[in-house]
Amino acid sequence: MPLGRTTVGSGRKQRKGQGGEDGGYDPSQGPGGKPFSLSVPDGWQISGRVTGARSAVLAGPAHIIAGKLDLAVSPESLGAVFIRWVPELSLLNENRSSLLQNKAVYPTITAVQFIQQILFPVLHRNSENVQFTLLRSLPQAAQRYQQRVLGLQTDRTLLYDGGICRVTYCEKGVSFEERLFTLTEIQAPHTGLKGNRETVVIRAPLHEFEQWLPLLGAVHRSLKFSGDWIEGEISRQMKAGMLGSRSAKDIQTLAEKLAAHHEQTKAEIHRELF
């Protein structure tokens, strides 16, 4: 099935999704406009948005992309088959913000535990017959991610863990297989879970999963953030006092590093999921 390229953002025609003509995206994405482009099969649905950091607590160069993408691509509106980029859960569901930030409730946990105990239950509240068939920690992927983050900002109190899980379950009488990848961010020294990053989920009916993998993989591989949008988001955070002042050349250099960081991270996720 051929893929068609779609550029998402203000001022361009969108694929129609759950949110209507604009696919559910927030059209005001700062001076850079058009956050990203994505190749999807004709007729598939796109829904979601990109959410910028709203406070200095959530800001920082490494967080301009990671954790701010809330996007689902499916043959029908979040139907049996989909690929989903999941944001920080505090952004996905405001009611869980205090829950995730409460160190007494959720102390430092592994990425695999996060998927099992928090992510999957949030995404599938009505699932039945849940069986995790793979629980795998990814310490090396997390270490490489951390090294790239250190190249973007000087905050050395952030630690990362990575994990991937495979799970089968039933929803509304249909059996599914699903794979979930995430990195978790921890504020050192071990003060508790700060949030999830780079979270991607793919699913399909149990006995059709393998045949959907190549197409879902092609959609995942096609995601590309706009350099202009990244520069615009850096400028917005600077004006809001969430980033230190930078020259135009420094902004461009940082945007290039962020784009490279995204591509490298995407490649690692792709190897694990597909």
Summary of the structure (lengths in Angstrom):
residues: 274
radius of gyration: 18.1
end to end distance: 17.9
largest distance: 56.7
contacts: 884
relative contact order: 0.17
helix: 35%
strand: 31%
